[in-house]
Amino acid sequence: MATKRADVPPEAADFLAANPGIRAVELLLLISPRGVVERVRILSSVPGLDDAAREAALAARFRPASWQGRPVRVWASLTVRFRLG
């Protein structure tokens, strides 16, 4: 998957400022045949960043997976990394 940068929500920015370093939340996404995220499961949590990671995942759009030439629903893992500066 490609890397995409987004603005960090104010709550997450406050958490990151108080806890320096790179932080990552591991997610499991259910992606629809239209490329829309239908469900998000948190596999590896970072308190204070989980909600921002979930929101970022729900806002993302993906190229649908296909099987036998047809778009299909699929589970995929995603790592959302947070850092300031």
N, C-alpha and C positions, 0 to 999 in steps of 0.2 A: 504494500500500500504506500501511497505517496504521503509525504509529510505536508501538513497544512498548519499554518499558524493562525491563531485567533487571539483576540484580546482576552485577558484574564478578567473575570468578574471581580468587582471590588472586594467581596468577601474572601475570595481565593487569594487576591493580591495581599490582603491583610495577613492571612495565614502564612503565605510565602515569605513576607517581610519578617515575620516573627520566627520563621523556621527556614533559614537560608539553605540553599542547595537545590539540586534538581529532584523533583518528586514525580512519581508516576503512579497512575491508577490503571490497573488491568481490567478490561471489560470483555464481556461476551455479548455479542449483538446478534439479534435475529433480524436478518435483512430480507425484505419482501421481494417478490419478483419485479417490482417497480424500482428497487434500489432504495427504499425508505426503511429506516430503522423502526422495527415494530416493538422490540423488547430489548432491555438492557439489564444484564446481570453483572454485578461487581465481583470480580474474582480476587482482586488484591486491592484492599482499601487503604486510603490515606485520609484520616479524619480531617475535615475542613476542606477537602478537595473533591470528595465523591460527587456532590451535587453538580459542581462545575463540569466534571468529566462526563456525567450522565447527560447534562444539557448539551455539551459539545457533540456527543455521539448522536443524540436525537436530532440535532440540526444538520448533521452530515447527510450527504447523498452519495450513493455508490453505484457503480456499474453492476447491474444484476448478474448473478451467477447463472449459468445455463447448463442444461443437461438435455442431450439429444436435440439441440437447437432451440430449446424453449427456456425462457427465464424461469428460475425456480427460487423458492425460499431457502435460505441457508444460514447457518450459525457461523460467525466469524469472530476472531479475537482482535482486540484493538488496545493498544497502549496509548494512554493520553499522558503526555509529559508536561509538567508545569515548571516554569522558571521565570525569575524576574531578571530584567536587564539583559 
